[in-house]
Amino acid sequence: MFSRITTRTSSSIAANALLCLRDYEINAKKILPIPAWTFLASGADEEVTLRDNSRAFLRYKLRPRVLRNVATRDLSTTILGREIDMPICIGPTGLHTEAHKDGEVATAKGVADLNTCYVPSIYSGRLIEDIFPVPTKGPKWQQIFIWKNRDMTRDVIKRAEDAGADALVLTTDVPAPGNRLGLRRLPPGPLPKFVNLERYGPTEGITMDASVTWEYITWLKSITKLPIVLKGILTEEDAVLAAEYGINGIIVSNNGGRQLDTVPASIDVLERIAKSVGNTIEIYMDSGIRTGTDVLKALAFGAKAVFIGRPIVYGLALQGEEGVSQVLQILKDELSLAMALSGCRSIGDITPSLIMKST
């Protein structure tokens, strides 16, 4: 289905061609094979939510304060008790090997010197046992899904624990794969290899368990001592349930518009969800983050940190591990500037009063 590419080096791209995350997207599309690009960039059904994820940020305007002594800014924060240097993390996206021969190992190397969180996808192109030993300053969390095979789930978690994972991220919004028309329109070809799951049998036979309820969380907590973060929360009701079941954090997410189309953009529901649980649980957000002002708005609405996916793979495709670090550095620099121009000296200064709804 997918074909390998040769990573384009930074020397082949003009110095002023990669100044923002949109530049990385535009240039990555030029070099990624159509199947790989489709897997990465497409969404579900008519892609309404996919398009709205980024556009939704434009519905909110900033209310900057002045004369606030912003000569220096502190971007550090904590997630699950661990201090990180910026509230910008790498979320799970599959098959980084379609963008770079070293895949997720190169991604881990790209984040190594940046003290922030990386969440490898379980549907990665490299083994858990290859990714986690890469030394990084920040925490690594491991993504898992709700599979029918409970023994496989136990084993995957044990492998993550043994490899040194700091937490588990349970993706909750995939009881079945979304209707991704772009992928269905591709010509037939070999299926991608999900190397972490091949030991459990043919990966096309590994199915999600659509029958589970919130009691699954009780079972999951009984087999691991790792903190658990739920990814895919879009309602206040589910956020409250997550807190009641002792979950450590939630990622407000619509899976990048890849699952149920026409659900809200993550930023549109973030503030209500954050208010519904208060300080009982940590709130993070993904889907649609492309600029420093996007990050600023998410933090103002209650996110402790944001997670980005597709732009990391664009950076990986264009510049390898350097591209990963550059994408993160661009967002960090943009956030720092946005804080200065808004009158915010630290993450604690970023509050809902910074935002107004556009009319």
C-alpha positions as CSV (number, residue, x, y, z in Angstrom):
1,M,0.0,0.0,0.0
2,F,2.7,2.4,1.0
3,S,6.2,3.0,-0.5
4,R,9.4,4.2,1.1
5,I,10.9,7.6,0.3
6,T,14.4,9.0,0.6
7,T,14.4,11.8,3.2
8,R,15.0,15.2,1.7
9,T,17.8,17.0,3.5
10,S,17.7,20.6,4.7
11,S,20.4,21.6,2.2
12,S,18.0,20.9,-0.7
13,I,15.4,23.4,0.7
14,A,15.8,27.2,0.6
15,A,16.5,28.7,4.0
16,N,13.4,30.8,4.0
17,A,11.1,28.0,2.8
18,L,10.4,26.4,6.2
19,L,9.5,29.3,8.5
20,C,6.2,27.9,9.9
21,L,4.3,24.6,10.1
22,R,2.3,25.3,7.0
23,D,5.6,25.5,5.1
24,Y,6.5,22.0,6.3
25,E,3.1,20.7,5.2
26,I,3.3,22.2,1.7
27,N,6.8,20.9,1.1
28,A,6.1,17.5,2.6
29,K,3.2,17.0,0.2
30,K,5.6,17.5,-2.7
31,I,7.8,14.6,-1.8
32,L,5.6,12.0,0.1
33,P,4.2,9.2,-2.1
34,I,0.4,9.6,-2.6
35,P,-0.5,6.6,-0.4
36,A,1.7,7.8,2.5
37,W,0.3,11.4,2.1
38,T,-3.3,10.1,2.0
39,F,-2.7,8.0,5.1
40,L,-1.3,10.9,7.0
41,A,-3.3,13.9,5.8
42,S,-6.8,12.6,5.0
43,G,-9.8,12.6,7.3
44,A,-13.2,10.8,7.7
45,D,-16.1,11.1,5.2
46,E,-16.4,14.7,3.8
47,E,-13.5,15.9,6.1
48,V,-15.7,18.6,7.6
49,T,-14.1,18.2,11.0
50,L,-10.6,17.9,9.5
51,R,-11.0,21.3,7.9
52,D,-12.7,22.8,10.9
53,N,-10.0,21.8,13.4
54,S,-7.6,24.6,12.3
55,R,-10.3,27.1,11.1
56,A,-12.0,27.0,14.5
57,F,-9.1,28.8,16.1
58,L,-10.0,31.8,14.0
59,R,-13.3,32.1,15.9
60,Y,-11.4,33.3,18.9
61,K,-9.5,36.6,19.2
62,L,-6.8,37.6,21.6
63,R,-7.1,40.4,24.1
64,P,-3.5,41.5,24.7
65,R,-2.5,43.4,27.9
66,V,0.3,45.9,27.7
67,L,3.1,47.3,30.0
68,R,3.5,44.0,31.7
69,N,7.3,43.5,31.7
70,V,7.6,40.5,29.3
71,A,11.3,40.9,28.8
72,T,11.7,37.2,29.7
73,R,9.0,34.5,29.4
74,D,8.8,31.1,31.2
75,L,7.2,28.4,29.1
76,S,7.7,25.6,31.5
77,T,4.9,23.6,33.0
78,T,4.2,20.2,34.4
79,I,2.3,17.2,33.1
80,L,1.6,14.2,35.4
81,G,4.0,15.8,37.9
82,R,6.9,16.0,35.5
83,E,8.3,19.4,34.5
84,I,8.7,20.1,30.8
85,D,10.2,23.1,29.2
86,M,7.2,23.9,27.0
87,P,3.5,22.9,26.8
88,I,4.0,21.5,23.3
89,C,4.3,17.7,23.0
90,I,4.3,15.0,20.3
91,G,1.1,13.0,20.0
92,P,0.7,9.5,18.5
93,T,0.7,9.2,14.7
94,G,1.3,6.0,12.9
95,L,4.0,4.7,10.6
96,H,6.7,7.4,10.8
97,T,8.7,4.9,8.7
98,E,6.7,6.1,5.7
99,A,8.4,9.5,6.1
100,H,11.9,8.4,7.2
101,K,13.7,5.1,7.1
102,D,14.4,5.2,10.9
103,G,10.8,6.2,11.6
104,E,9.9,6.7,15.3
105,V,13.5,6.2,16.4
106,A,14.4,9.3,14.4
107,T,11.4,11.1,15.9
108,A,12.7,10.2,19.4
109,K,16.2,11.5,18.5
110,G,14.6,14.7,17.2
111,V,13.0,15.4,20.6
112,A,15.9,14.1,22.6
113,D,17.3,17.5,23.6
114,L,14.0,19.1,24.1
115,N,12.4,18.5,27.5
116,T,8.9,17.7,26.4
117,C,6.7,14.6,26.0
118,Y,6.6,12.1,23.1
119,V,3.8,9.6,22.7
120,P,4.7,6.9,20.1
121,S,1.8,5.3,18.4
122,I,1.4,1.6,18.9
123,Y,0.8,1.5,15.1
124,S,4.4,2.7,14.6
125,G,6.9,1.4,12.1
126,R,9.4,0.7,14.8
127,L,9.2,-1.5,17.9
128,I,8.5,-0.2,21.4
129,E,11.8,-1.8,22.3
130,D,13.6,0.4,19.7
131,I,11.9,3.7,20.5
132,F,12.0,3.9,24.3
133,P,15.7,3.2,24.8
134,V,16.5,6.4,22.8
135,P,17.6,8.8,25.6
136,T,15.4,11.9,25.8
137,K,15.1,14.7,28.4
138,G,11.3,14.5,28.6
139,P,8.9,11.8,29.4
140,K,7.6,9.1,26.9
141,W,4.1,7.8,27.1
142,Q,2.9,4.8,25.2
143,Q,-0.4,4.8,23.2
144,I,-2.7,1.8,23.4
145,F,-6.2,0.9,22.0
146,I,-9.1,-1.1,23.2
147,W,-8.5,-4.4,21.5
148,K,-10.6,-7.6,21.8
149,N,-7.5,-9.6,22.7
150,R,-7.0,-8.9,26.4
151,D,-3.9,-11.0,26.6
152,M,-2.3,-8.9,23.8
153,T,-3.2,-5.8,25.7
154,R,-1.5,-7.1,28.9
155,D,1.6,-8.0,26.9
156,V,1.8,-4.6,25.1
157,I,1.5,-2.8,28.5
158,K,4.1,-5.1,30.0
159,R,6.5,-4.3,27.1
160,A,5.9,-0.6,27.5
161,E,6.5,-0.8,31.3
162,D,9.7,-2.8,30.7
163,A,10.9,-0.3,28.1
164,G,10.5,2.6,30.5
165,A,7.2,4.2,29.6
166,D,6.1,6.9,32.0
167,A,2.3,6.6,31.2
168,L,-0.2,5.0,29.0
169,V,-2.4,6.9,26.5
170,L,-5.6,5.0,25.8
171,T,-7.3,6.1,22.5
172,T,-11.0,5.7,23.3
173,D,-12.7,7.0,20.1
174,V,-11.9,4.1,17.8
175,P,-14.5,1.3,18.6
176,A,-14.2,0.9,14.8
177,P,-12.1,2.7,12.2
178,G,-13.5,5.9,10.7
179,N,-14.8,6.0,7.1
180,R,-11.6,7.4,5.5
181,L,-12.7,7.7,1.8
182,G,-9.2,8.8,0.7
183,L,-7.7,5.6,1.8
184,R,-10.5,3.5,0.4
185,R,-10.0,5.1,-3.0
186,L,-6.3,4.1,-3.2
187,P,-5.5,1.3,-5.6
188,P,-5.0,-2.1,-4.0
189,G,-1.5,-2.8,-2.6
190,P,0.4,-4.5,0.3
191,L,-0.8,-3.5,3.7
192,P,1.5,-1.5,6.0
193,K,3.4,-3.5,8.6
194,F,2.5,-2.6,12.2
195,V,5.6,-4.2,13.7
196,N,4.5,-3.9,17.3
197,L,1.5,-6.2,16.8
198,E,2.9,-8.7,14.3
199,R,3.9,-11.1,17.1
200,Y,0.3,-11.5,18.0
201,G,-0.8,-12.8,14.6
202,P,-1.9,-11.2,11.3
203,T,-2.4,-7.5,12.1
204,E,-5.4,-7.3,9.9
205,G,-7.1,-9.7,12.3
206,I,-6.5,-7.5,15.3
207,T,-9.8,-5.8,16.0
208,M,-11.1,-3.2,18.4
209,D,-13.6,-4.2,21.1
210,A,-16.7,-2.1,20.6
211,S,-18.5,-3.8,23.5
212,V,-16.5,-2.3,26.4
213,T,-17.9,0.2,28.9
214,W,-16.3,2.4,31.5
215,E,-15.6,-0.8,33.6
216,Y,-12.8,-1.4,31.1
217,I,-10.9,1.4,32.9
218,T,-11.2,-0.5,36.2
219,W,-9.7,-3.6,34.5
220,L,-6.9,-1.6,32.9
221,K,-6.0,0.0,36.2
222,S,-5.8,-3.5,37.8
223,I,-3.1,-4.6,35.4
224,T,-0.8,-1.6,35.5
225,K,0.5,1.0,37.9
226,L,1.3,3.5,35.1
227,P,-0.7,6.7,35.0
228,I,-3.5,6.5,32.4
229,V,-4.5,9.3,30.0
230,L,-7.7,9.0,27.9
231,K,-7.5,10.4,24.4
232,G,-10.6,11.2,22.4
233,I,-12.8,13.0,24.9
234,L,-15.2,15.6,23.4
235,T,-17.9,16.0,26.1
236,E,-18.2,17.2,29.6
237,E,-20.0,14.0,30.6
238,D,-17.1,11.8,29.6
239,A,-14.6,14.1,31.2
240,V,-16.4,13.8,34.5
241,L,-16.6,10.0,34.2
242,A,-12.9,9.9,33.5
243,A,-12.2,11.8,36.7
244,E,-14.6,9.5,38.6
245,Y,-12.8,6.4,37.4
246,G,-9.5,7.7,38.6
247,I,-8.0,8.6,35.2
248,N,-4.9,10.9,35.5
249,G,-5.5,13.0,32.4
250,I,-7.6,13.4,29.3
251,I,-6.7,14.6,25.8
252,V,-9.6,16.6,24.3
253,S,-9.4,15.3,20.8
254,N,-11.4,14.3,17.7
255,N,-8.5,12.2,16.4
256,G,-7.5,14.8,13.9
257,G,-10.8,14.5,12.1
258,R,-10.1,10.9,11.2
259,Q,-13.0,9.2,13.1
260,L,-16.5,10.6,13.3
261,D,-17.0,13.5,10.9
262,T,-18.9,16.7,11.8
263,V,-18.0,16.4,15.5
264,P,-16.8,19.7,17.1
265,A,-13.3,21.1,16.7
266,S,-11.4,20.3,19.8
267,I,-10.8,24.0,20.7
268,D,-14.6,24.6,20.6
269,V,-15.3,22.2,23.4
270,L,-12.1,22.6,25.4
271,E,-13.2,25.4,27.8
272,R,-16.5,23.7,28.8
273,I,-14.7,20.4,29.4
274,A,-12.0,22.1,31.5
275,K,-14.6,23.8,33.6
276,S,-16.6,20.6,34.1
277,V,-13.7,18.9,35.9
278,G,-11.8,21.8,37.5
279,N,-8.6,20.6,39.0
280,T,-9.6,17.0,39.5
281,I,-7.9,15.8,36.3
282,E,-5.3,17.2,33.9
283,I,-6.6,18.4,30.5
284,Y,-4.6,18.3,27.3
285,M,-5.7,19.0,23.7
286,D,-4.8,18.0,20.2
287,S,-6.2,18.4,16.6
288,G,-5.6,21.5,14.5
289,I,-2.7,23.1,16.3
290,R,-0.5,24.9,13.7
291,T,0.7,28.2,15.2
292,G,1.9,29.6,18.5
293,T,-1.3,31.6,18.9
294,D,-3.2,28.3,18.6
295,V,-1.3,26.9,21.5
296,L,-1.9,30.2,23.5
297,K,-5.6,29.9,22.9
298,A,-5.7,26.2,24.0
299,L,-3.8,27.0,27.2
300,A,-6.1,30.0,27.9
301,F,-9.1,27.6,27.7
302,G,-7.7,25.2,30.2
303,A,-5.2,22.8,28.5
304,K,-2.0,22.1,30.4
305,A,-0.3,21.2,27.2
306,V,-1.1,20.5,23.5
307,F,-0.1,17.5,21.4
308,I,0.7,17.8,17.7
309,G,0.8,14.9,15.2
310,R,0.9,15.5,11.4
311,P,3.4,18.5,11.5
312,I,6.0,16.2,13.2
313,V,5.8,13.7,10.4
314,Y,6.1,16.5,7.8
315,G,9.3,17.7,9.6
316,L,10.5,14.1,9.7
317,A,9.9,13.6,5.9
318,L,11.7,16.8,5.0
319,Q,14.7,16.9,7.4
320,G,14.7,13.8,9.5
321,E,15.3,14.2,13.2
322,E,16.4,17.8,12.7
323,G,13.0,18.5,11.1
324,V,11.2,17.1,14.2
325,S,13.1,19.4,16.5
326,Q,12.7,22.4,14.1
327,V,8.9,22.0,14.0
328,L,8.8,21.9,17.8
329,Q,11.2,24.9,18.0
330,I,9.1,26.9,15.6
331,L,6.0,26.4,17.7
332,K,7.9,27.1,20.9
333,D,9.3,30.4,19.5
334,E,5.9,31.4,18.2
335,L,4.3,30.7,21.6
336,S,7.0,32.7,23.3
337,L,6.4,35.7,21.0
338,A,2.6,35.4,21.3
339,M,3.0,35.5,25.1
340,A,5.2,38.6,24.9
341,L,2.7,40.4,22.6
342,S,-0.2,39.4,24.9
343,G,1.4,40.5,28.1
344,C,2.0,37.0,29.5
345,R,5.3,36.3,31.4
346,S,4.6,32.7,32.3
347,I,2.1,29.9,31.5
348,G,0.3,30.9,34.7
349,D,-0.5,34.3,33.2
350,I,-2.5,32.7,30.3
351,T,-6.1,32.7,31.4
352,P,-9.6,32.7,29.7
353,S,-9.7,36.5,30.0
354,L,-7.1,36.6,27.2
355,I,-9.8,35.3,24.7
356,M,-12.9,36.7,23.1
357,K,-15.3,35.0,20.8
358,S,-15.2,36.5,17.3
359,T,-18.6,37.9,16.1
